[in-house]
């Protein structure tokens, strides 16, 4: 299953910020939490992998 999204760019006088938003359904399936840290990895083939360092252990206890 795939979810399409657009890359967004905010250009300022001295910098640029690029954004890729997760579709809500994707974020819910991954059970992301507000403030959770993730790491982007770029493969030799040019793919982006989003690596989750660790899931919130306290949240898992509630399940």
Legacy VTK file of the C-alpha trace (Angstrom):
# vtk DataFile Version 3.0
C-alpha trace
ASCII
DATASET POLYDATA
POINTS 63 float
0.000 0.000 0.000
1.329 3.450 -0.819
0.454 7.003 0.123
1.406 9.873 -2.143
2.444 13.227 -0.704
4.135 16.338 -2.050
7.484 17.797 -1.072
7.038 21.350 0.185
9.598 24.146 0.217
9.639 27.310 2.282
12.197 29.775 0.919
13.421 32.600 3.117
16.003 35.271 2.448
18.848 33.281 3.989
17.612 29.686 4.095
15.314 27.017 2.750
13.288 24.447 4.642
11.982 21.303 2.975
8.990 19.418 4.351
7.442 16.043 3.688
4.261 15.454 5.649
3.063 12.008 6.606
-0.484 11.184 5.631
-2.523 10.702 8.797
-3.304 7.067 7.967
0.412 6.285 7.625
1.326 7.994 10.909
-1.480 6.154 12.705
-0.407 2.774 11.306
3.134 3.462 12.539
1.775 4.627 15.917
3.963 7.749 15.861
3.936 9.916 18.958
4.260 13.699 19.117
7.919 14.644 19.574
9.231 11.195 18.635
12.684 11.360 17.040
13.470 9.513 13.830
16.484 9.384 11.515
16.527 9.741 7.716
18.925 7.421 5.889
19.733 7.869 2.189
20.595 4.634 0.368
23.048 4.346 -2.528
20.013 3.929 -4.803
18.628 7.293 -3.673
15.828 5.917 -1.506
14.963 7.497 1.830
14.539 5.219 4.816
12.977 6.564 7.971
14.582 4.782 10.916
12.820 4.725 14.245
15.356 4.710 17.074
13.026 3.237 19.661
9.328 3.117 20.320
7.922 4.791 23.391
7.993 1.996 25.996
5.424 3.730 28.227
2.977 3.905 25.343
3.445 0.191 24.595
2.451 -0.701 28.178
-1.006 0.781 27.566
-1.779 -1.692 24.787
LINES 1 64
63 0 1 2 3 4 5 6 7 8 9 10 11 12 13 14 15 16 17 18 19 20 21 22 23 24 25 26 27 28 29 30 31 32 33 34 35 36 37 38 39 40 41 42 43 44 45 46 47 48 49 50 51 52 53 54 55 56 57 58 59 60 61 62
